[in-house]
C-alpha cells in the first residue's frame, strides 16, 4: 500500500500508456509527464499568491484577500479573469515582435527547468547525467527575456529596470553556481537524481543531507541568498523598484502579458527552491527513517513550499536594499565566501571520517565568515565629503 501511494502517478502513467499501441507509447508517455508539470506548478502558483497575500496581510496587520470565495481562496481565479479581459497595450514605438516574445521566452525557459528536477522516487521527466548543467544553462535564458522586455518597450524606465535585473542576476548567478559546485565535488556527479540518492541514506534514523554538514550549511545559506536575488525577490527586488522605476522592465506590459511575467517569477521561485531541495535538503527523502512510509513526492513539494514560505516571510520583514549595497554584497562578501567554502569542501572530502573533520571544517566556515565580514565593513567606510559653500 505504501509503495502504491508513493508510485501512484508513475503507475497511472504506465497504465494509460499501456492501453496505446507500441508506436505511440513513447510520445504519449512524454506528453503525460509534460502535461502533469504544466498543470501542477501553475496550480501551486495560484495557491502561493493567496498564501503570500494572506501572510503579508498578517505581517502588516491586515486581513488580506477575503472577498472572492471562502476566505478569499478564489482570488487567483478573479485575478486571472481580469488579466485575460484587460486590454493589451503596446507602445507605438516598441518592437512589437520582441515585446510579444519576451514573456513567452521567460515562461518556456522556466518550465524547461522542471524537466530535470526529481520530484519523487522515479518521478523525473529527463534523467540527464548533466542535469544540473542543463538547469543553469536554461536558467541563463531568463536574463535574455528580461532584457528583451526592457529594450523592446522603448521606455527609459523599462530599460533601466532591465539593466538592473541583468546586472543583478549575472552577479548572483556566480555564487549560485559555486554553491552548487560544492555539492558536485562531494557527490562526483552532475545528475540531480544521483545527488538525491547520495543523500537518501540514514544513520541512527537521521538522514545524510548535505545541509547538516559545515560546508553544506554554509553553501546552502549562500545559495538561499543568491536564489532570492536571482528571482528578484525582496530585499533584492531592485529591478521592480516602483519608487524610481515605476514597475521596472515590465512597465509597458498589461493584461495577459503582465500575467505571464508574474507567473514566470513564481515559477522561477519553485524551480530554484526545487533545485535547492535536491542539492541540500535530500530531495524527496524523508527527514527521519521512520517517516519513509510517507510518499516521496509529498516530501519534495513540502520542502519546496516551506522554502517559498520563508521567501514570503523575508519579503514582509526586510526592507529593499540600495543598488550599490546589492552589488557590493555580491562581489565583496557572497562570492569570496563561497570560493573559500570550496576549500572547506576539499578538506571535508579528504580528511576522512571522525570528529576532527567536523571541528576543522566548522572552524574554516567561522574564519571565512569573520574575514569576509571585516573586509565588507572596511569597504563601507566612506571618506568625509568636503563642502564648498557659495560666497
C-alpha positions as CSV (number, residue, x, y, z in Angstrom):
1,X,0.0,0.0,0.0
2,X,2.8,2.4,0.9
3,X,4.6,1.7,-2.4
4,X,1.4,2.1,-4.3
5,X,0.8,5.6,-2.9
6,X,4.4,6.6,-3.5
7,X,4.3,5.5,-7.1
8,X,0.6,6.2,-7.8
9,X,1.4,8.8,-10.5
10,X,4.0,6.6,-12.1
11,X,1.7,3.6,-12.1
12,X,-1.2,5.7,-13.5
13,X,1.0,6.9,-16.3
14,X,2.2,3.4,-17.2
15,X,-1.4,2.1,-17.1
16,X,-2.5,4.8,-19.6
17,X,0.5,4.3,-21.8
18,X,-0.1,0.5,-21.8
19,X,-3.5,1.0,-23.4
20,X,-2.0,2.5,-26.5
21,X,-0.2,0.9,-29.5
22,X,3.6,0.5,-29.0
23,X,4.3,3.1,-31.7
24,X,2.5,5.9,-29.7
25,X,3.7,4.9,-26.2
26,X,7.0,6.9,-26.0
27,X,5.4,10.0,-27.3
28,X,2.3,9.8,-25.1
29,X,4.4,9.0,-22.1
30,X,6.5,12.2,-22.5
31,X,3.3,14.2,-23.2
32,X,1.7,13.0,-20.0
33,X,4.7,14.0,-17.9
34,X,4.8,17.4,-19.6
35,X,1.0,18.0,-19.0
36,X,1.4,17.0,-15.4
37,X,4.2,19.6,-14.9
38,X,2.2,22.3,-16.8
39,X,-0.9,21.6,-14.7
40,X,0.8,21.2,-11.2
41,X,3.0,24.3,-11.0
42,X,0.5,26.9,-12.2
43,X,-1.9,25.5,-9.7
44,X,0.8,25.9,-7.0
45,X,1.3,29.4,-8.3
46,X,-2.3,30.3,-7.7
47,X,-2.2,28.8,-4.2
48,X,1.1,30.6,-3.4
49,X,-0.4,34.0,-4.4
50,X,-3.2,33.5,-1.8
51,X,-0.7,32.3,0.9
52,X,1.6,35.3,0.2
53,X,-1.1,37.9,0.3
54,X,-2.6,36.4,3.4
55,X,0.8,36.1,5.0
56,X,1.8,39.7,4.2
57,X,-1.5,40.9,5.4
58,X,-0.9,39.3,8.8
59,X,2.6,40.7,9.0
60,X,1.3,44.2,8.1
61,X,-1.7,43.8,10.5
62,X,-4.2,43.5,7.6
63,X,-6.7,40.8,6.7
64,X,-5.7,40.2,3.1
65,X,-8.0,38.9,0.3
66,X,-11.3,37.9,1.8
67,X,-14.0,38.8,-0.7
68,X,-13.7,36.3,-3.6
69,X,-14.7,32.8,-2.5
70,X,-14.5,31.3,1.1
71,X,-11.7,33.2,2.9
72,X,-10.6,34.7,-0.4
73,X,-9.4,31.4,-1.8
74,X,-10.8,32.2,-5.3
75,X,-8.9,35.4,-5.6
76,X,-6.4,34.0,-8.1
77,X,-9.3,33.0,-10.4
78,X,-10.6,36.5,-10.3
79,X,-7.2,37.9,-11.0
80,X,-6.7,35.5,-13.9
81,X,-10.1,36.5,-15.5
82,X,-9.2,40.2,-15.0
83,X,-5.8,39.7,-16.7
84,X,-7.4,37.9,-19.7
85,X,-10.1,40.6,-20.2
86,X,-7.8,43.7,-19.9
87,X,-6.7,45.5,-23.0
88,X,-3.2,44.6,-24.4
89,X,-1.4,47.9,-24.9
90,X,1.8,48.0,-26.9
91,X,3.7,51.3,-27.1
92,X,3.7,52.9,-30.5
93,X,7.5,52.9,-30.9
94,X,8.0,49.5,-29.3
95,X,9.4,46.5,-31.2
96,X,6.2,44.5,-31.3
97,X,7.7,41.1,-32.1
98,X,10.3,41.2,-29.3
99,X,7.7,42.8,-26.9
100,X,5.5,39.8,-27.5
101,X,8.1,37.1,-27.3
102,X,9.8,38.3,-24.0
103,X,7.2,36.9,-21.6
104,X,6.9,33.7,-23.6
105,X,10.6,33.1,-23.5
106,X,10.6,33.6,-19.8
107,X,7.8,31.1,-19.1
108,X,9.0,28.5,-21.5
109,X,12.6,28.6,-20.1
110,X,11.3,28.2,-16.5
111,X,9.1,25.3,-17.5
112,X,12.1,23.5,-19.1
113,X,14.0,23.7,-15.8
114,X,11.4,21.4,-14.2
115,X,12.3,18.7,-16.7
116,X,15.4,17.6,-14.7
117,X,14.1,18.0,-11.1
118,X,13.5,14.7,-9.3
119,X,10.1,15.4,-7.7
120,X,9.8,12.0,-6.2
121,X,11.1,8.4,-6.4
122,X,11.2,7.6,-10.2
123,X,9.5,11.0,-10.9
124,X,11.7,12.9,-13.2
125,X,10.9,13.8,-16.8
126,X,14.5,13.5,-18.1
127,X,17.3,11.8,-16.0
128,X,20.3,13.6,-17.5
129,X,23.9,12.9,-16.5
130,X,24.4,16.6,-16.6
131,X,21.0,17.7,-15.3
132,X,22.5,20.4,-13.1
133,X,24.4,21.9,-16.0
134,X,21.2,21.8,-18.1
135,X,19.3,23.6,-15.3
136,X,21.7,26.5,-15.2
137,X,22.1,26.7,-19.0
138,X,18.3,27.0,-19.4
139,X,18.1,29.4,-16.5
140,X,20.5,31.8,-18.1
141,X,17.9,32.5,-20.9
142,X,15.6,34.2,-18.4
143,X,18.1,37.1,-18.3
144,X,17.7,37.4,-22.1
145,X,13.9,37.5,-21.8
146,X,14.1,40.3,-19.2
147,X,16.5,42.3,-21.3
148,X,14.2,41.7,-24.3
149,X,11.3,43.2,-22.4
150,X,13.2,46.3,-21.3
151,X,14.8,47.0,-24.6
152,X,11.7,46.4,-26.8
153,X,9.5,48.7,-24.8
154,X,11.3,51.9,-25.9
155,X,11.0,53.2,-22.4
156,X,13.8,54.5,-20.2
157,X,12.3,53.2,-17.0
158,X,11.9,49.7,-18.6
159,X,15.5,49.8,-20.0
160,X,17.0,50.8,-16.6
161,X,14.9,48.1,-14.9
162,X,16.2,45.5,-17.4
163,X,19.8,46.6,-16.9
164,X,19.4,46.4,-13.2
165,X,17.9,43.0,-13.4
166,X,20.6,41.6,-15.8
167,X,23.4,43.0,-13.7
168,X,21.9,41.6,-10.5
169,X,21.1,38.2,-12.0
170,X,24.6,37.8,-13.5
171,X,26.3,38.9,-10.3
172,X,24.3,36.4,-8.1
173,X,24.4,33.6,-10.6
174,X,28.1,33.2,-9.8
175,X,27.7,32.3,-6.1
176,X,24.6,30.2,-7.1
177,X,26.8,28.1,-9.4
178,X,29.7,28.0,-6.9
179,X,27.5,26.7,-4.1
180,X,26.2,24.0,-6.4
181,X,29.8,23.1,-7.4
182,X,30.4,22.2,-3.7
183,X,27.7,19.5,-3.9
184,X,29.1,18.2,-7.2
185,X,32.6,17.9,-5.7
186,X,31.2,15.8,-2.8
187,X,28.8,13.6,-4.9
188,X,31.0,13.3,-8.0
189,X,28.1,13.7,-10.4
190,X,26.1,16.4,-12.2
191,X,22.9,14.2,-12.2
192,X,20.3,15.6,-9.8
193,X,18.9,12.0,-9.4
194,X,22.3,10.7,-8.2
195,X,22.7,13.8,-5.9
196,X,19.4,13.0,-4.2
197,X,20.2,9.3,-4.0
198,X,23.5,10.1,-2.3
199,X,21.6,11.9,0.5
200,X,19.0,9.2,0.8
201,X,20.9,7.3,3.5
202,X,20.3,7.1,7.2
203,X,22.5,6.7,10.3
204,X,20.7,6.2,13.6
205,X,17.5,7.2,11.8
206,X,18.9,10.6,10.7
207,X,19.4,11.5,7.0
208,X,22.7,12.3,5.3
209,X,21.5,15.6,3.9
210,X,24.3,18.0,2.9
211,X,22.8,20.9,4.9
212,X,23.8,19.1,8.1
213,X,27.5,19.4,7.3
214,X,29.6,22.6,8.0
215,X,30.4,23.1,4.3
216,X,26.8,22.2,3.3
217,X,25.2,24.6,5.7
218,X,27.4,27.5,4.6
219,X,26.8,26.6,0.9
220,X,23.1,26.4,1.5
221,X,22.9,29.9,3.1
222,X,24.8,31.4,0.3
223,X,22.6,29.5,-2.2
224,X,19.5,30.8,-0.5
225,X,20.8,34.4,-0.6
226,X,21.7,34.1,-4.3
227,X,18.5,32.4,-5.2
228,X,16.5,35.2,-3.6
229,X,18.4,37.7,-5.6
230,X,18.1,35.6,-8.8
231,X,14.3,35.6,-8.6
232,X,14.2,39.3,-7.9
233,X,12.5,38.8,-4.5
234,X,12.7,41.3,-1.6
235,X,15.1,42.6,-0.3
236,X,16.7,42.2,-3.7
237,X,13.8,43.4,-5.8
238,X,15.7,46.4,-7.3
239,X,14.5,45.7,-10.9
240,X,11.0,46.4,-9.8
241,X,11.7,49.5,-7.7
242,X,8.4,51.3,-8.1
243,X,9.7,54.4,-6.3
244,X,12.2,55.2,-9.0
245,X,11.4,52.9,-12.0
246,X,7.6,52.7,-11.9
247,X,7.5,48.9,-12.4
248,X,10.9,48.1,-13.9
249,X,11.3,46.1,-17.0
250,X,7.6,45.2,-17.4
251,X,6.3,48.8,-17.1
252,X,4.9,48.8,-20.6
253,X,3.2,45.4,-20.2
254,X,-0.5,44.9,-19.4
255,X,-3.2,42.2,-19.5
256,X,-2.1,38.7,-20.1
257,X,1.5,39.5,-20.9
258,X,1.9,41.1,-17.5
259,X,0.3,37.9,-16.0
260,X,2.9,35.8,-17.8
261,X,5.7,37.8,-16.2
262,X,4.0,37.3,-12.8
263,X,3.7,33.6,-13.5
264,X,7.3,33.4,-14.6
265,X,8.6,35.0,-11.4
266,X,6.7,32.5,-9.2
267,X,7.7,29.5,-11.4
268,X,11.3,30.6,-11.1
269,X,10.8,30.6,-7.3
270,X,9.5,27.0,-7.5
271,X,12.4,25.9,-9.8
272,X,15.1,27.4,-7.7
273,X,13.6,26.1,-4.5
274,X,13.3,22.6,-6.1
275,X,16.9,22.7,-7.1
276,X,18.0,23.8,-3.5
277,X,15.8,21.0,-2.2
278,X,17.6,18.4,-4.4
279,X,21.1,19.8,-3.7
280,X,21.0,20.3,0.1
281,X,17.7,19.0,1.6
282,X,17.7,15.5,0.4
283,X,15.2,16.0,-2.4
284,X,12.3,13.6,-1.9
285,X,13.8,11.7,1.0
286,X,12.2,11.8,4.4
287,X,13.7,13.7,7.3
288,X,13.7,10.6,9.5
289,X,13.9,6.9,8.6
290,X,10.6,6.0,10.3
291,X,8.8,8.5,8.1
292,X,9.7,6.8,4.9
293,X,6.1,5.5,4.6
294,X,5.0,9.0,3.5
295,X,5.0,9.3,-0.3
296,X,8.2,10.8,-1.6
297,X,6.5,13.4,-3.7
298,X,4.8,14.8,-0.6
299,X,8.3,15.4,1.0
300,X,9.6,17.1,-2.1
301,X,6.7,19.5,-2.5
302,X,6.5,20.1,1.2
303,X,10.2,21.2,1.3
304,X,9.6,23.4,-1.8
305,X,6.5,25.1,-0.2
306,X,8.5,25.6,3.1
307,X,11.2,27.4,1.1
308,X,8.5,29.6,-0.6
309,X,7.0,30.5,2.8
310,X,10.5,31.6,4.0
311,X,10.8,33.8,1.0
312,X,7.4,35.3,1.8
313,X,8.5,35.9,5.4
314,X,11.7,37.6,4.3
315,X,9.7,39.8,1.9
316,X,7.4,41.0,4.7
317,X,10.4,41.6,7.1
318,X,13.3,43.1,5.3
319,X,13.5,46.5,3.5
320,X,14.7,46.9,0.0
321,X,18.5,47.3,-0.5
322,X,20.2,50.1,-2.5
323,X,21.8,49.2,-5.8
324,X,25.3,49.8,-4.5
325,X,24.6,47.7,-1.4
326,X,23.3,44.9,-3.6
327,X,26.3,44.7,-5.9
328,X,28.8,45.2,-3.0
329,X,27.2,42.4,-1.1
330,X,27.6,40.0,-4.0
331,X,31.1,40.8,-5.1
332,X,32.7,41.6,-1.7
333,X,31.1,39.0,0.5
334,X,28.9,36.3,-1.1
335,X,31.3,35.3,-3.9
336,X,34.5,35.3,-1.9
337,X,32.8,33.4,0.9
338,X,31.5,30.7,-1.5
339,X,35.0,30.4,-3.0
340,X,36.5,29.9,0.4
341,X,33.9,27.3,1.1
342,X,35.2,25.2,-1.8
343,X,38.4,24.9,0.2
344,X,36.3,23.6,3.0
345,X,34.7,21.1,0.7
346,X,38.2,19.8,-0.2
347,X,39.2,19.5,3.4
348,X,35.9,17.6,4.2
349,X,36.4,15.3,1.2
350,X,39.9,14.2,2.0
351,X,40.1,14.2,5.9
352,X,38.1,11.0,6.3
353,X,35.7,10.1,9.0
354,X,35.8,11.4,12.5
355,X,35.2,14.4,14.7
356,X,38.4,16.2,13.6
357,X,36.9,16.8,10.2
358,X,33.8,18.4,11.8
359,X,35.9,20.6,14.0
360,X,38.3,21.8,11.3
361,X,35.6,22.4,8.7
362,X,33.4,24.3,11.2
363,X,36.4,26.5,12.1
364,X,37.1,27.2,8.4
365,X,33.5,28.4,8.0
366,X,33.7,30.7,11.0
367,X,37.1,32.1,10.0
368,X,35.9,32.7,6.4
369,X,32.7,34.4,7.6
370,X,34.6,36.7,10.0
371,X,37.2,37.6,7.4
372,X,34.7,38.4,4.7
373,X,32.5,40.4,7.1
374,X,35.5,42.5,8.2
375,X,36.5,43.2,4.6
376,X,33.0,44.1,3.8
377,X,32.7,46.5,6.8
378,X,36.0,48.2,5.8
379,X,34.7,48.7,2.2
380,X,31.7,50.6,3.6
381,X,33.8,53.3,5.2
382,X,33.5,56.4,3.1
383,X,35.9,59.4,3.3
384,X,34.2,62.5,4.6
385,X,33.0,64.9,2.0
386,X,34.2,68.4,1.6
387,X,31.6,71.0,1.0
388,X,32.2,74.3,-0.7
389,X,29.7,77.0,0.3
390,X,28.7,79.7,-2.1
391,X,30.2,83.0,-1.3
